[in-house]
Amino acid sequence: MLFSMPRYTETIFPVKKVVALSAEMAARIGDYRFAHRLQSENEAIRRLIEAGLKAGAPIPIRQPKPGDDGAGGGRERQRAAIPKAPKAEPERSAQPASSKPLSKEAQLRALRESHT
């Protein structure tokens, strides 16, 4: 006889996040869970987040752009906000390139000499 548990995580809570916590914060979440007799740490974390969001100032909600599925968070916006520095042109040697390719060892030696 197979026993299957309902997959509430796929229907009620479809978004999953991994968050790093300090030992003190993890202990405080555990204390909250114990004090409120909650069955899971996840439920305690959800309730604490909800309480914090209700108590805090209103948070502006980003309106999705056409074709935006919401994936990727703010990485694209963060990259766009930082101006890119122009790439420096590599120094060219005045010596003509030899017709024989250099070995890896010779390439590394030449690279080290060029940076000293």
TIPAMAR-337973 format. One record per atom (N, C-alpha, C): residue number from 1; residue in three letters; atom name; x, y, z. Coordinates in steps of 0.02 Angstrom, whole numbers, always signed. Example, Ala and Ser with C-alpha at 12.3 -4.5 7.8 and 13.67 -1.06 7.14 Angstrom:
TIPAMAR-337973
  resi  resn  name       u       v       w
     1   ala     N    +660    -284    +390
     1   ala    CA    +615    -225    +390
     1   ala     C    +660    -165    +390
     2   ser     N    +642    -112    +354
     2   ser    CA    +684     -53    +357
     2   ser     C    +645      +2    +394
This chain:
TIPAMAR-337973
  resi  resn  name       u       v       w
     1   met     N     +42     -59      +0
     1   met    CA      +0      +0      +0
     1   met     C     +44     +62      +0
     2   leu     N     +35    +105     -47
     2   leu    CA     +74    +166     -51
     2   leu     C     +37    +222     -16
     3   phe     N     +75    +261     +21
     3   phe    CA     +47    +318     +56
     3   phe     C     +80    +380     +27
     4   ser     N     +41    +426      +2
     4   ser    CA     +70    +487     -26
     4   ser     C     +44    +548     +12
     5   met     N     +90    +593     +25
     5   met    CA     +73    +655     +59
     5   met     C     +53    +707      +6
     6   pro     N      +4    +748     +22
     6   pro    CA     -13    +802     -26
     6   pro     C     +45    +850     -33
     7   arg     N     +54    +875     -93
     7   arg    CA    +110    +921    -107
     7   arg     C     +87    +993     -99
     8   tyr     N     +78   +1014     -36
     8   tyr    CA     +56   +1083     -24
     8   tyr     C    +108   +1134     -48
     9   thr     N    +171   +1113     -47
     9   thr    CA    +223   +1160     -67
     9   thr     C    +216   +1180    -140
    10   glu     N    +185   +1137    -181
    10   glu    CA    +177   +1154    -252
    10   glu     C    +114   +1196    -265
    11   thr     N     +65   +1193    -219
    11   thr    CA      +3   +1229    -232
    11   thr     C      -4   +1292    -188
    12   ile     N      +9   +1285    -123
    12   ile    CA      +0   +1342     -78
    12   ile     C     +62   +1387     -76
    13   phe     N    +121   +1356     -74
    13   phe    CA    +184   +1394     -70
    13   phe     C    +230   +1372    -127
    14   pro     N    +217   +1396    -188
    14   pro    CA    +257   +1372    -245
    14   pro     C    +327   +1403    -250
    15   val     N    +340   +1459    -217
    15   val    CA    +405   +1492    -221
    15   val     C    +447   +1472    -161
    16   lys     N    +508   +1449    -176
    16   lys    CA    +553   +1429    -122
    16   lys     C    +614   +1476    -123
    17   lys     N    +638   +1493     -63
    17   lys    CA    +696   +1537     -57
    17   lys     C    +745   +1505      -8
    18   val     N    +809   +1514     -20
    18   val    CA    +861   +1492     +26
    18   val     C    +890   +1555     +57
    19   val     N    +890   +1558    +124
    19   val    CA    +913   +1618    +158
    19   val     C    +965   +1598    +210
    20   ala     N   +1020   +1634    +212
    20   ala    CA   +1071   +1622    +262
    20   ala     C   +1053   +1661    +326
    21   leu     N   +1058   +1629    +383
    21   leu    CA   +1041   +1660    +447
    21   leu     C   +1100   +1656    +494
    22   ser     N   +1104   +1705    +539
    22   ser    CA   +1154   +1701    +592
    22   ser     C   +1129   +1650    +643
    23   ala     N   +1173   +1625    +686
    23   ala    CA   +1154   +1576    +737
    23   ala     C   +1102   +1608    +785
    24   glu     N   +1112   +1672    +801
    24   glu    CA   +1066   +1707    +846
    24   glu     C    +996   +1712    +814
    25   met     N    +992   +1729    +750
    25   met    CA    +927   +1735    +717
    25   met     C    +892   +1667    +714
    26   ala     N    +930   +1614    +698
    26   ala    CA    +901   +1547    +695
    26   ala     C    +874   +1527    +763
    27   ala     N    +910   +1544    +816
    27   ala    CA    +887   +1528    +884
    27   ala     C    +823   +1566    +900
    28   arg     N    +820   +1630    +880
    28   arg    CA    +761   +1670    +894
    28   arg     C    +700   +1644    +855
    29   ile     N    +711   +1620    +794
    29   ile    CA    +656   +1590    +756
    29   ile     C    +633   +1526    +790
    30   gly     N    +680   +1486    +815
    30   gly    CA    +663   +1426    +852
    30   gly     C    +623   +1442    +915
    31   asp     N    +643   +1494    +950
    31   asp    CA    +606   +1515   +1011
    31   asp     C    +535   +1537    +993
    32   tyr     N    +528   +1574    +938
    32   tyr    CA    +462   +1596    +915
    32   tyr     C    +419   +1536    +899
    33   arg     N    +448   +1488    +863
    33   arg    CA    +411   +1428    +845
    33   arg     C    +387   +1390    +907
    34   phe     N    +432   +1383    +956
    34   phe    CA    +414   +1348   +1017
    34   phe     C    +359   +1385   +1055
    35   ala     N    +367   +1452   +1061
    35   ala    CA    +319   +1492   +1099
    35   ala     C    +249   +1490   +1068
    36   his     N    +246   +1485   +1001
    36   his    CA    +182   +1484    +967
    36   his     C    +159   +1414    +947
    37   arg     N    +196   +1364    +969
    37   arg    CA    +180   +1293    +957
    37   arg     C    +167   +1278    +884
    38   leu     N    +212   +1302    +842
    38   leu    CA    +206   +1291    +770
    38   leu     C    +240   +1225    +752
    39   gln     N    +212   +1189    +705
    39   gln    CA    +239   +1123    +688
    39   gln     C    +302   +1126    +645
    40   ser     N    +310   +1180    +607
    40   ser    CA    +370   +1183    +564
    40   ser     C    +405   +1250    +572
    41   glu     N    +470   +1247    +560
    41   glu    CA    +510   +1309    +561
    41   glu     C    +491   +1353    +502
    42   asn     N    +473   +1322    +446
    42   asn    CA    +452   +1361    +388
    42   asn     C    +390   +1403    +404
    43   glu     N    +343   +1375    +440
    43   glu    CA    +283   +1413    +458
    43   glu     C    +301   +1471    +503
    44   ala     N    +347   +1459    +551
    44   ala    CA    +369   +1513    +595
    44   ala     C    +401   +1570    +554
    45   ile     N    +443   +1552    +506
    45   ile    CA    +477   +1603    +465
    45   ile     C    +425   +1641    +423
    46   arg     N    +377   +1606    +394
    46   arg    CA    +325   +1639    +354
    46   arg     C    +286   +1689    +397
    47   arg     N    +268   +1669    +458
    47   arg    CA    +229   +1714    +502
    47   arg     C    +271   +1774    +523
    48   leu     N    +334   +1764    +537
    48   leu    CA    +377   +1820    +556
    48   leu     C    +386   +1869    +498
    49   ile     N    +394   +1843    +438
    49   ile    CA    +400   +1887    +379
    49   ile     C    +335   +1926    +369
    50   glu     N    +279   +1892    +374
    50   glu    CA    +214   +1925    +365
    50   glu     C    +205   +1980    +417
    51   ala     N    +222   +1966    +480
    51   ala    CA    +215   +2016    +534
    51   ala     C    +261   +2076    +520
    52   gly     N    +322   +2062    +497
    52   gly    CA    +368   +2116    +481
    52   gly     C    +344   +2159    +423
    53   leu     N    +316   +2127    +373
    53   leu    CA    +290   +2164    +315
    53   leu     C    +230   +2207    +334
    54   lys     N    +187   +2181    +377
    54   lys    CA    +129   +2220    +399
    54   lys     C    +149   +2279    +443
    55   ala     N    +200   +2270    +484
    55   ala    CA    +222   +2322    +531
    55   ala     C    +263   +2377    +497
    56   gly     N    +296   +2360    +443
    56   gly    CA    +341   +2407    +410
    56   gly     C    +306   +2456    +365
    57   ala     N    +346   +2499    +336
    57   ala    CA    +320   +2549    +289
    57   ala     C    +297   +2514    +225
    58   pro     N    +252   +2545    +188
    58   pro    CA    +230   +2514    +125
    58   pro     C    +288   +2505     +77
    59   ile     N    +289   +2449     +45
    59   ile    CA    +343   +2433      -3
    59   ile     C    +315   +2441     -73
    60   pro     N    +348   +2481    -115
    60   pro    CA    +323   +2488    -183
    60   pro     C    +329   +2422    -220
    61   ile     N    +278   +2404    -258
    61   ile    CA    +278   +2342    -295
    61   ile     C    +298   +2356    -366
    62   arg     N    +347   +2319    -390
    62   arg    CA    +371   +2328    -458
    62   arg     C    +320   +2299    -506
    63   gln     N    +300   +2340    -555
    63   gln    CA    +253   +2318    -605
    63   gln     C    +291   +2278    -658
    64   pro     N    +268   +2217    -674
    64   pro    CA    +304   +2177    -724
    64   pro     C    +300   +2209    -793
    65   lys     N    +354   +2204    -829
    65   lys    CA    +357   +2229    -898
    65   lys     C    +332   +2174    -945
    66   pro     N    +309   +2192   -1004
    66   pro    CA    +287   +2140   -1051
    66   pro     C    +344   +2091   -1065
    67   gly     N    +329   +2027   -1060
    67   gly    CA    +379   +1975   -1072
    67   gly     C    +421   +1959   -1011
    68   asp     N    +409   +1994    -954
    68   asp    CA    +447   +1982    -893
    68   asp     C    +411   +1928    -853
    69   asp     N    +446   +1871    -842
    69   asp    CA    +415   +1818    -804
    69   asp     C    +431   +1824    -730
    70   gly     N    +471   +1874    -711
    70   gly    CA    +488   +1884    -641
    70   gly     C    +549   +1844    -619
    71   ala     N    +574   +1801    -660
    71   ala    CA    +632   +1761    -642
    71   ala     C    +695   +1804    -644
    72   gly     N    +743   +1787    -601
    72   gly    CA    +807   +1821    -603
    72   gly     C    +814   +1876    -552
    73   gly     N    +761   +1894    -517
    73   gly    CA    +766   +1945    -465
    73   gly     C    +791   +2011    -492
    74   gly     N    +834   +2044    -455
    74   gly    CA    +858   +2109    -474
    74   gly     C    +925   +2109    -507
    75   arg     N    +950   +2051    -526
    75   arg    CA   +1017   +2049    -555
    75   arg     C   +1023   +2089    -619
    76   glu     N    +973   +2085    -662
    76   glu    CA    +977   +2122    -724
    76   glu     C    +977   +2198    -710
    77   arg     N    +934   +2219    -664
    77   arg    CA    +932   +2290    -648
    77   arg     C    +998   +2312    -616
    78   gln     N   +1025   +2270    -573
    78   gln    CA   +1088   +2287    -539
    78   gln     C   +1144   +2294    -590
    79   arg     N   +1149   +2247    -637
    79   arg    CA   +1201   +2252    -688
    79   arg     C   +1192   +2313    -731
    80   ala     N   +1130   +2330    -747
    80   ala    CA   +1117   +2387    -790
    80   ala     C   +1136   +2453    -755
    81   ala     N   +1131   +2455    -689
    81   ala    CA   +1144   +2517    -653
    81   ala     C   +1218   +2531    -647
    82   ile     N   +1261   +2481    -652
    82   ile    CA   +1332   +2491    -644
    82   ile     C   +1363   +2502    -714
    83   pro     N   +1392   +2562    -724
    83   pro    CA   +1422   +2574    -790
    83   pro     C   +1484   +2529    -799
    84   lys     N   +1492   +2504    -859
    84   lys    CA   +1548   +2461    -873
    84   lys     C   +1609   +2503    -893
    85   ala     N   +1666   +2485    -864
    85   ala    CA   +1728   +2519    -881
    85   ala     C   +1752   +2495    -949
    86   pro     N   +1780   +2539    -989
    86   pro    CA   +1805   +2517   -1054
    86   pro     C   +1863   +2469   -1045
    87   lys     N   +1866   +2419   -1088
    87   lys    CA   +1920   +2370   -1084
    87   lys     C   +1983   +2401   -1112
    88   ala     N   +2038   +2389   -1076
    88   ala    CA   +2103   +2414   -1098
    88   ala     C   +2129   +2370   -1154
    89   glu     N   +2158   +2401   -1204
    89   glu    CA   +2187   +2363   -1259
    89   glu     C   +2251   +2329   -1233
    90   pro     N   +2261   +2265   -1250
    90   pro    CA   +2323   +2232   -1228
    90   pro     C   +2383   +2263   -1262
    91   glu     N   +2439   +2265   -1226
    91   glu    CA   +2500   +2292   -1254
    91   glu     C   +2525   +2247   -1309
    92   arg     N   +2546   +2277   -1363
    92   arg    CA   +2573   +2240   -1419
    92   arg     C   +2649   +2242   -1416
    93   ser     N   +2679   +2186   -1429
    93   ser    CA   +2751   +2182   -1430
    93   ser     C   +2777   +2210   -1496
    94   ala     N   +2835   +2242   -1494
    94   ala    CA   +2865   +2270   -1554
    94   ala     C   +2897   +2214   -1595
    95   gln     N   +2907   +2157   -1564
    95   gln    CA   +2939   +2101   -1600
    95   gln     C   +2887   +2067   -1645
    96   pro     N   +2909   +2046   -1703
    96   pro    CA   +2862   +2012   -1748
    96   pro     C   +2844   +1943   -1719
    97   ala     N   +2785   +1921   -1733
    97   ala    CA   +2763   +1856   -1709
    97   ala     C   +2802   +1802   -1745
    98   ser     N   +2824   +1752   -1706
    98   ser    CA   +2861   +1698   -1737
    98   ser     C   +2813   +1651   -1772
    99   ser     N   +2838   +1617   -1821
    99   ser    CA   +2795   +1570   -1859
    99   ser     C   +2783   +1507   -1819
   100   lys     N   +2826   +1492   -1770
   100   lys    CA   +2819   +1431   -1730
   100   lys     C   +2778   +1448   -1667
   101   pro     N   +2724   +1410   -1653
   101   pro    CA   +2684   +1424   -1593
   101   pro     C   +2724   +1408   -1530
   102   leu     N   +2711   +1449   -1477
   102   leu    CA   +2746   +1439   -1414
   102   leu     C   +2714   +1383   -1374
   103   ser     N   +2756   +1349   -1335
   103   ser    CA   +2729   +1298   -1290
   103   ser     C   +2693   +1333   -1232
   104   lys     N   +2654   +1296   -1194
   104   lys    CA   +2619   +1324   -1136
   104   lys     C   +2669   +1355   -1088
   105   glu     N   +2724   +1320   -1076
   105   glu    CA   +2774   +1345   -1030
   105   glu     C   +2803   +1411   -1054
   106   ala     N   +2816   +1416   -1118
   106   ala    CA   +2844   +1477   -1147
   106   ala     C   +2793   +1533   -1144
   107   gln     N   +2729   +1517   -1156
   107   gln    CA   +2677   +1567   -1151
   107   gln     C   +2672   +1595   -1080
   108   leu     N   +2674   +1550   -1030
   108   leu    CA   +2670   +1572    -960
   108   leu     C   +2730   +1615    -942
   109   arg     N   +2789   +1595    -964
   109   arg    CA   +2850   +1634    -949
   109   arg     C   +2844   +1704    -980
   110   ala     N   +2821   +1707   -1042
   110   ala    CA   +2814   +1772   -1075
   110   ala     C   +2761   +1815   -1039
   111   leu     N   +2708   +1784   -1016
   111   leu    CA   +2656   +1821    -981
   111   leu     C   +2683   +1849    -916
   112   arg     N   +2720   +1807    -878
   112   arg    CA   +2750   +1831    -814
   112   arg     C   +2799   +1889    -826
   113   glu     N   +2839   +1883    -879
   113   glu    CA   +2888   +1936    -894
   113   glu     C   +2854   +2001    -914
   114   ser     N   +2798   +1996    -947
   114   ser    CA   +2763   +2057    -970
   114   ser     C   +2731   +2094    -912
   115   his     N   +2717   +2060    -856
   115   his    CA   +2684   +2092    -798
   115   his     C   +2732   +2111    -743
   116   thr     N   +2798   +2106    -755
   116   thr    CA   +2846   +2125    -703
   116   thr     C   +2878   +2191    -718
